[in-house]
Amino acid sequence: LPVSGTWNISVTYCEPTVNVEGRGDTIQLLLHGVAYTKSYWSGIGFPHPNFESEYSWTAHANSQGYASIAMDNLGNGDSSHPDPLNIVQSPLQLAIIKQIITSLRTGSLPLISKPYKKIIFGTHSYGSILGRTLATVFPTSGADAYILTATSNNLAGFGSVPATFEAVSANIRDPKRYSTLPNGYLSPSPEGLRQTVYSSDGDFDPKLLKFDQRGPHTFAIGELAGRSSNTPSNFTGPVLVLTGRHDTIVCGTGNVTKDIATGAGDCGVGQTSNHAGMRKLFPMASPFDTYIPDHTGHDLTLHYSAPESFGAVHAWLESAGF
């Protein structure tokens, strides 16, 4: 059904910490996945990294001369939380993202008056489903480059995620924290997070996992219907697909313990990797590349390999003319 209304979208805007010639008119728009918020792009605020900005995509981007704007999707974080079934669905979220991109180009976002000529859309998980859809529906008026993370054309473990998440109504999971959220906003269990978005023990800091498990995690039930079609895009610009080699949602059973027991969950490498299949969804993209960090699960910014991933992304952007 058609919907209309006015909603608030929360963003964190960061200007570059260094000036790099040719990047002053470029910005990275960053969109999180299900059960996370814009803080995903800055390491969820984990206070004890091994070094400053170890888990912060935004800090790395800013240090390379890029401005960044990380947004809370509708129904998430500090953005508005309308009806979680009938309003918070991918078509409306996509329309909001498209409006933000248009406003970034014209310098008409509140408090961000600078117009940006080049928009890089960096996405994670469910955000990458929306990114693929944006590139398909708006191949010439969406973003200028796409970095799609934790995704593939074949999301092997996606269907098992709600069960592994052990998701229940957020206002039941934690009545004090989520008392204002209506039924239909769900929250995963701490163990559900461990099993779905992290890889094997030793690939991440256990203190970070515990910090993450204590944090707020909610999503709208309407988002579960947001699986993208496999319609090829006519987008002709640069596309990078970045997915951890041991991402159980993309390549496994949706449960890392089951993956380890059965030998499932290896995304592979090179042209035979799971997410190399994304090429057929972007037949006209140039360049089209994949990057597969080892010892990495679904939340690639929260693993020890995060700095490797950040470096690979920004080396690729430079090679693609950004």
Buried (B, 14 or more C-beta within 10 A) or exposed (E): EEEEEEBEBBBBBBEBEEEEEEBBEBBBBBBBBBBBBBBBBBBBEBEEBEEEBBBBBBBBBBBBBBBBBBBBBBBBBBBBBBBBBEBBBBBBBBEBBBEBBBBBBEEEBEEBEEBBEBBBBBBBBBBBBBBBBBBBBBBEEBBBBBBBBBBBBEBBBBEBBBEBBBBEBBBEBBEEEBEEBBEBBBBBBBEBBBBBBBBBEEBBBEEBBEBBBEBBBBBBBBBBEBEBEEEBBEBEBBBBBBBBBBBBBBBBBBBBBBBBEEEBBBBEEEEEBBBBBBBEBBEEBEEBBBBBBBBBBBBBBBBBBBBBBBEBBBEBBBEBEB
